[in-house]
Amino acid sequence: MMRFLSVILLCSLITAQFSINSTNGFGADSHVISPSSESMGGMWMYNSNSDNWNPLLASSIYKRNLTMIAVSSSFEGMKTDYYRSDNHLINSVNFSFPINNKTGISIGLSPYTRTSYSIEDDQYSMIGGNEHSNPLGSKSSYDIQGGISRLSIALSLGVKDIEDNFALGFKWNILFGNQSVYTDTRLAEVSYDQMGNPVFTLQEILVNYETNHFNGYSYTIDYIHNIRKNYFSFLISFLDDFEINQNKDSGTFTNQIFSSNRNYLFDRLQLDELGLGYMYKKNNNSGIAFETHFKNSLQYSDEIMILDNSSPTQISIHNGLYKIINNRKTDSWNSINLSTGYSYKIIKFNEKDLNDISFSLGTGILFNERKNNINISFTVGSRQSILETIDRENYYKLNIAILSGDKWFEKRRRD
């Protein structure tokens, strides 16, 4: 499937966390999580906060009696023997507020997939000639940009402040975005010099410009139930009414040969993600958690995927722990979180399975009467590549989130 992609062009505009493995499906999957979850091995449902509050986890929104604004970004990069990429990314913007002590609502914006990279064949592919024509060489380059964004509206329901309690969250995600794929193919006549080495004489350049416009929905349900010191959780997400409008223009630099416009609508419900987790909390200041995640392969036609490559299935395990240090002096910072974890992921392509292992650590500080929070996580990892010429891709992620809260809708009495 990926035999023809052998050299990645080094370019300052390449998105950080770029991987040749993400030239499948609609691009690199972006299940955005907060640094307090990332630092525990990339958890979806648990984090290093004492009450497990997370602006991106629907079931936990009701736990804060403050109106909260959260912004997260990251510095990400990757290095192989052939190329290196570094970049700064905005990951999410989230606004949440309580309705009462059992209900909360949030609105957020984050990426669903990302693509931004250039690829080039490292050598000509040979096209055999005949008695009337010389053999030809074919060499292509690709520029892929864009992605799918996710606008989320979440409802949180739960019972708190008792020994045994539960929380249920529902999130409605509106998916939208654009993606462009530009391809140029150089056709060269092949001749040979006196030493028998091939000589390529450029004859023509064929260009293809493809744009995809995405619209769709996804639904996420997550549930956490704790019985004394034990927490049990699950998360499930479905895709629905996924529509793609695809436009293709092909030809040469001077002449348009072919143009088409097609619409694809997938109106059946499809499993997207599934997560199961368990956490044991010794007390309010420490805990250890385990999660397993499943990311389903998109069951859509290959012709609408990047370079006609279907997306892989992903299965992963995650383990992490945290410790909270409280400050008795309330006029200063309130507490500091320390956390660490690891994850192991199997990426299942049609040709073979790849592994991805990472380690994380992080910290966070809560201050201003527990209204403001700054969280930082750092992850390093290494994964196998679909290309045989690349042994492993080594990557890092530095995630930062700033959270600020206040009582915006509090009723005030006049004296």
C-alpha positions as CSV (number, residue, x, y, z in Angstrom):
1,M,0.0,0.0,0.0
2,M,2.7,2.5,0.9
3,R,5.6,1.1,-1.2
4,F,5.7,4.1,-3.4
5,L,6.2,6.6,-0.5
6,S,9.8,6.4,0.4
7,V,11.2,9.8,1.2
8,I,9.5,12.5,3.2
9,L,10.5,16.1,2.3
10,L,11.8,18.1,5.2
11,C,9.7,21.2,5.3
12,S,9.2,23.8,8.0
13,L,5.5,23.8,7.3
14,I,5.0,20.1,8.1
15,T,2.7,19.7,11.0
16,A,4.4,18.5,14.2
17,Q,3.5,14.9,15.1
18,F,3.4,14.2,11.4
19,S,3.7,10.5,10.7
20,I,3.8,8.5,7.5
21,N,1.3,6.2,9.2
22,S,-1.3,9.1,9.1
23,T,-1.5,9.0,5.3
24,N,-4.5,6.8,5.8
25,G,-8.1,7.5,6.4
26,F,-8.7,11.3,6.7
27,G,-5.4,12.0,8.5
28,A,-3.9,11.9,12.0
29,D,-6.6,11.1,14.6
30,S,-6.8,13.8,17.3
31,H,-8.6,12.6,20.4
32,V,-7.7,15.7,22.4
33,I,-7.2,15.2,26.1
34,S,-6.2,17.6,28.9
35,P,-2.5,17.6,30.2
36,S,-3.7,16.2,33.5
37,S,-4.9,13.1,31.6
38,E,-2.0,13.0,29.1
39,S,0.5,12.9,32.0
40,M,-1.2,9.7,33.3
41,G,-0.4,7.8,30.1
42,G,-3.0,9.3,27.8
43,M,-6.1,8.6,29.8
44,W,-9.5,9.4,28.4
45,M,-11.6,9.2,31.6
46,Y,-9.2,9.8,34.5
47,N,-6.8,12.6,35.5
48,S,-4.7,13.9,38.3
49,N,-7.4,16.3,39.8
50,S,-8.7,15.2,43.2
51,D,-12.4,15.3,41.9
52,N,-11.5,13.9,38.5
53,W,-12.8,17.1,36.9
54,N,-11.9,17.5,33.2
55,P,-13.2,20.2,30.9
56,L,-13.1,17.7,28.0
57,L,-14.9,14.9,29.8
58,A,-18.6,15.3,29.6
59,S,-19.5,13.4,32.8
60,S,-17.3,15.5,35.0
61,I,-18.6,19.0,34.0
62,Y,-21.2,19.2,36.8
63,K,-18.6,18.8,39.5
64,R,-17.4,22.5,39.4
65,N,-19.7,25.2,40.8
66,L,-17.7,27.8,38.7
67,T,-18.0,28.9,35.1
68,M,-14.8,27.6,33.6
69,I,-12.8,28.6,30.5
70,A,-10.1,26.2,29.4
71,V,-7.5,26.6,26.6
72,S,-4.9,24.0,25.7
73,S,-2.1,24.0,23.3
74,S,1.0,21.8,22.6
75,F,4.5,21.8,21.2
76,E,4.9,18.6,19.2
77,G,7.6,17.1,17.1
78,M,9.0,13.9,15.6
79,K,12.3,12.7,14.3
80,T,13.4,9.8,12.0
81,D,16.6,9.0,10.1
82,Y,15.1,10.9,7.1
83,Y,13.2,13.9,8.4
84,R,12.3,15.9,11.4
85,S,9.2,18.1,12.2
86,D,8.3,20.5,15.0
87,N,5.3,22.7,15.5
88,H,3.0,24.5,17.9
89,L,-0.7,23.5,17.8
90,I,-3.8,24.9,19.4
91,N,-5.7,21.8,20.8
92,S,-8.9,23.0,22.3
93,V,-11.0,25.8,23.6
94,N,-13.7,25.0,26.1
95,F,-16.4,26.9,28.0
96,S,-18.4,25.2,30.8
97,F,-20.8,26.2,33.5
98,P,-23.1,24.6,36.1
99,I,-26.9,24.6,36.0
100,N,-27.2,23.2,39.5
101,N,-25.2,20.9,41.8
102,K,-26.2,17.9,39.7
103,T,-26.1,19.3,36.1
104,G,-23.5,21.1,33.9
105,I,-23.1,22.1,30.3
106,S,-20.1,22.8,28.2
107,I,-19.2,24.0,24.6
108,G,-15.9,23.3,23.0
109,L,-13.9,23.3,19.8
110,S,-11.1,20.9,19.0
111,P,-9.7,19.0,15.9
112,Y,-11.0,15.5,14.9
113,T,-8.2,14.9,12.3
114,R,-5.2,16.9,11.1
115,T,-3.2,16.8,7.9
116,S,-0.4,19.0,6.8
117,Y,2.6,17.5,5.0
118,S,4.4,16.9,1.7
119,I,5.6,13.6,0.3
120,E,7.8,12.7,-2.7
121,D,8.8,9.4,-4.4
122,D,12.5,9.0,-4.1
123,Q,13.0,7.4,-7.5
124,Y,11.2,6.8,-10.8
125,S,8.9,3.9,-11.2
126,M,9.5,2.2,-14.6
127,I,6.7,1.8,-17.2
128,G,7.7,-0.7,-19.9
129,G,8.1,0.4,-23.6
130,N,7.4,-1.5,-26.8
131,E,8.7,-1.5,-30.4
132,H,7.1,1.9,-31.0
133,S,8.0,3.7,-27.8
134,N,10.8,4.0,-25.3
135,P,10.1,3.0,-21.6
136,L,9.0,5.8,-19.3
137,G,9.7,6.7,-15.7
138,S,7.1,8.0,-13.4
139,K,7.7,10.0,-10.2
140,S,5.1,11.7,-8.0
141,S,4.9,14.3,-5.2
142,Y,2.0,15.0,-2.9
143,D,0.9,18.0,-0.8
144,I,-1.9,17.3,1.7
145,Q,-3.4,20.0,3.8
146,G,-6.5,20.5,6.0
147,G,-8.5,18.4,8.4
148,I,-11.8,17.9,10.3
149,S,-12.8,20.1,13.2
150,R,-15.2,19.2,16.0
151,L,-17.7,21.5,17.7
152,S,-18.9,19.9,20.9
153,I,-21.9,20.5,23.1
154,A,-21.9,18.4,26.3
155,L,-24.4,17.7,29.1
156,S,-23.3,16.4,32.4
157,L,-25.5,14.7,35.1
158,G,-24.4,13.2,38.4
159,V,-24.6,12.8,42.1
160,K,-21.7,13.9,44.3
161,D,-20.6,14.4,47.9
162,I,-21.6,10.8,48.9
163,E,-19.4,7.8,49.3
164,D,-21.0,5.9,46.4
165,N,-21.8,8.1,43.4
166,F,-22.1,8.1,39.6
167,A,-21.7,10.6,36.7
168,L,-23.1,10.4,33.2
169,G,-22.1,12.6,30.3
170,F,-23.5,13.0,26.8
171,K,-21.6,14.9,24.0
172,W,-23.0,15.9,20.6
173,N,-20.1,16.6,18.2
174,I,-20.6,18.5,14.9
175,L,-17.9,17.6,12.5
176,F,-16.9,19.9,9.6
177,G,-13.8,20.8,7.6
178,N,-11.9,20.8,4.3
179,Q,-9.0,18.9,3.0
180,S,-6.9,19.3,-0.2
181,V,-4.6,16.8,-1.9
182,Y,-2.4,18.2,-4.7
183,T,-0.4,15.6,-6.8
184,D,2.0,16.2,-9.7
185,T,3.4,13.2,-11.6
186,R,6.5,13.7,-13.8
187,L,6.7,11.4,-16.8
188,A,10.2,11.1,-18.3
189,E,11.6,9.1,-21.3
190,V,14.2,6.6,-20.3
191,S,17.4,6.2,-22.2
192,Y,20.8,4.7,-21.2
193,D,24.3,6.1,-21.3
194,Q,27.5,4.3,-22.3
195,M,27.8,2.8,-18.8
196,G,24.3,1.4,-18.9
197,N,22.9,4.0,-16.3
198,P,19.4,5.2,-16.9
199,V,19.0,8.8,-18.1
200,F,15.5,10.4,-17.6
201,T,14.4,13.2,-19.9
202,L,11.3,15.0,-18.7
203,Q,8.4,14.8,-21.2
204,E,5.3,15.9,-19.3
205,I,3.9,16.8,-15.9
206,L,0.4,15.6,-14.9
207,V,-1.3,17.4,-12.1
208,N,-4.3,16.4,-10.0
209,Y,-6.1,18.6,-7.4
210,E,-8.6,17.1,-5.1
211,T,-10.7,18.8,-2.5
212,N,-12.9,17.2,0.2
213,H,-15.5,19.0,2.2
214,F,-16.7,17.2,5.3
215,N,-19.9,17.3,7.3
216,G,-21.1,14.9,9.9
217,Y,-21.9,14.1,13.5
218,S,-20.6,12.0,16.3
219,Y,-22.1,11.1,19.7
220,T,-20.1,10.3,22.8
221,I,-21.4,8.8,26.1
222,D,-19.2,8.3,29.1
223,Y,-20.1,7.0,32.6
224,I,-18.1,6.8,35.8
225,H,-19.4,5.0,38.9
226,N,-17.4,4.9,42.1
227,I,-18.0,2.6,45.1
228,R,-15.9,3.8,48.0
229,K,-12.3,3.9,46.7
230,N,-13.0,2.1,43.4
231,Y,-13.9,3.8,40.2
232,F,-15.3,2.1,37.1
233,S,-15.8,3.8,33.8
234,F,-16.6,3.5,30.1
235,L,-16.7,5.8,27.1
236,I,-18.3,5.0,23.7
237,S,-18.5,7.2,20.6
238,F,-20.4,6.8,17.3
239,L,-20.2,8.5,13.9
240,D,-23.4,9.3,12.0
241,D,-24.6,11.1,8.8
242,F,-21.0,11.5,7.6
243,E,-21.0,13.4,4.3
244,I,-18.1,14.1,1.9
245,N,-18.3,16.3,-1.1
246,Q,-15.3,15.6,-3.4
247,N,-14.1,17.6,-6.3
248,K,-11.3,16.4,-8.6
249,D,-9.5,18.4,-11.4
250,S,-6.9,16.6,-13.5
251,G,-4.7,17.6,-16.4
252,T,-1.4,19.3,-17.3
253,F,-0.1,22.7,-16.2
254,T,-1.6,24.2,-19.4
255,N,-4.7,22.0,-20.1
256,Q,-7.5,20.6,-17.9
257,I,-8.4,17.1,-19.0
258,F,-10.9,15.8,-16.5
259,S,-13.1,17.3,-13.8
260,S,-15.6,15.6,-11.5
261,N,-17.7,16.2,-8.5
262,R,-19.1,13.4,-6.3
263,N,-21.1,13.3,-3.1
264,Y,-20.8,10.5,-0.5
265,L,-23.3,10.1,2.3
266,F,-22.8,7.5,5.0
267,D,-26.0,7.7,7.1
268,R,-25.6,4.5,9.1
269,L,-24.4,4.6,12.7
270,Q,-20.8,3.4,13.1
271,L,-18.7,2.7,16.2
272,D,-15.8,5.2,16.4
273,E,-14.2,4.8,19.8
274,L,-14.6,2.6,22.9
275,G,-12.8,2.9,26.3
276,L,-13.0,1.0,29.6
277,G,-11.2,2.1,32.8
278,Y,-10.6,1.4,36.5
279,M,-9.1,3.6,39.2
280,Y,-8.3,3.0,42.8
281,K,-8.0,6.0,45.0
282,K,-6.3,5.5,48.3
283,N,-7.5,8.9,49.4
284,N,-8.4,12.2,47.8
285,N,-4.7,13.0,47.2
286,S,-3.5,9.9,45.3
287,G,-4.7,7.3,42.9
288,I,-3.7,4.7,40.3
289,A,-5.7,4.1,37.1
290,F,-5.8,1.7,34.2
291,E,-7.6,2.1,30.8
292,T,-7.9,0.3,27.5
293,H,-8.9,2.1,24.3
294,F,-10.3,0.9,20.9
295,K,-10.3,3.1,17.8
296,N,-12.3,1.6,15.0
297,S,-11.3,1.6,11.3
298,L,-13.6,3.8,9.2
299,Q,-15.7,1.5,7.0
300,Y,-15.8,3.8,4.0
301,S,-14.6,3.5,0.4
302,D,-10.8,3.7,-0.1
303,E,-11.3,6.2,-3.0
304,I,-12.3,9.0,-0.5
305,M,-9.4,8.3,1.8
306,I,-6.0,10.0,1.7
307,L,-4.0,8.4,-1.2
308,D,-6.7,5.7,-1.3
309,N,-5.5,4.1,1.9
310,S,-8.0,2.9,4.5
311,S,-7.7,3.9,8.2
312,P,-6.2,1.4,10.7
313,T,-7.8,-0.1,13.8
314,Q,-6.0,0.9,17.0
315,I,-6.0,-0.9,20.4
316,S,-4.1,0.5,23.4
317,I,-3.6,0.1,27.1
318,H,-2.8,3.0,29.5
319,N,-1.6,3.0,33.1
320,G,-0.9,6.0,35.3
321,L,-0.8,7.3,38.9
322,Y,-0.9,10.7,40.6
323,K,-0.1,12.4,43.9
324,I,-1.5,15.8,45.2
325,I,0.4,18.0,47.6
326,N,-1.8,20.5,49.4
327,N,-0.8,23.8,50.8
328,R,-2.1,24.8,54.2
329,K,-1.5,28.5,53.5
330,T,-4.6,29.4,51.6
331,D,-3.3,32.9,50.7
332,S,-0.8,31.3,48.3
333,W,-1.1,28.4,45.9
334,N,-3.6,25.7,47.0
335,S,-2.2,22.4,45.7
336,I,0.3,20.9,43.3
337,N,-0.4,17.7,41.2
338,L,2.3,15.3,40.2
339,S,1.6,12.4,37.8
340,T,3.2,9.9,35.5
341,G,2.1,7.0,33.2
342,Y,2.7,5.0,30.1
343,S,0.8,3.7,27.1
344,Y,1.2,0.8,24.6
345,K,-0.7,0.9,21.4
346,I,-1.1,-1.6,18.5
347,I,-1.9,0.0,15.1
348,K,-3.5,-2.7,12.9
349,F,-3.0,-2.1,9.1
350,N,-4.0,-4.6,6.5
351,E,-0.4,-5.5,5.8
352,K,1.0,-5.7,9.3
353,D,0.6,-4.5,12.9
354,L,2.7,-1.7,14.3
355,N,3.5,-0.8,18.0
356,D,3.6,2.6,19.6
357,I,4.9,3.0,23.2
358,S,5.1,6.3,25.2
359,F,5.9,7.5,28.7
360,S,4.5,10.7,30.3
361,L,4.9,12.9,33.3
362,G,3.2,16.1,34.4
363,T,2.4,18.6,37.0
364,G,-0.3,21.2,37.7
365,I,-0.8,24.0,40.2
366,L,-4.1,25.1,41.6
367,F,-4.3,28.7,43.0
368,N,-6.5,31.8,43.6
369,E,-8.9,30.0,46.0
370,R,-8.9,27.0,43.7
371,K,-10.4,29.0,40.8
372,N,-7.4,28.9,38.4
373,N,-5.3,26.0,37.3
374,I,-2.2,25.5,35.1
375,N,-1.4,22.0,33.9
376,I,1.7,20.8,32.0
377,S,2.5,17.3,30.6
378,F,5.5,16.0,28.7
379,T,5.3,12.8,26.7
380,V,8.1,10.9,24.8
381,G,7.4,7.9,22.6
382,S,8.5,5.7,19.8
383,R,6.5,3.9,17.1
384,Q,7.1,1.7,14.2
385,S,6.5,3.0,10.7
386,I,4.5,1.5,7.8
387,L,7.6,2.1,5.6
388,E,10.2,-0.6,5.7
389,T,12.9,2.0,5.1
390,I,12.1,3.8,8.4
391,D,12.7,1.8,11.5
392,R,11.0,3.9,14.1
393,E,9.5,7.4,14.5
394,N,10.6,9.0,17.8
395,Y,8.3,11.8,19.0
396,Y,7.6,14.2,21.9
397,K,4.6,16.3,23.1
398,L,4.6,19.2,25.5
399,N,1.0,20.0,26.5
400,I,-0.1,23.1,28.4
401,A,-3.6,24.0,29.6
402,I,-4.7,27.2,31.3
403,L,-8.0,27.0,33.2
404,S,-9.8,29.9,34.8
405,G,-13.1,30.0,36.8
406,D,-15.5,32.4,38.4
407,K,-19.1,32.6,39.4
408,W,-20.7,34.4,36.5
409,F,-24.3,33.6,37.2
410,E,-24.5,33.9,41.0
411,K,-27.5,35.8,42.4
412,R,-26.6,38.8,44.5
413,R,-28.7,40.4,47.1
414,R,-29.0,44.1,47.5
415,D,-28.4,45.5,51.0
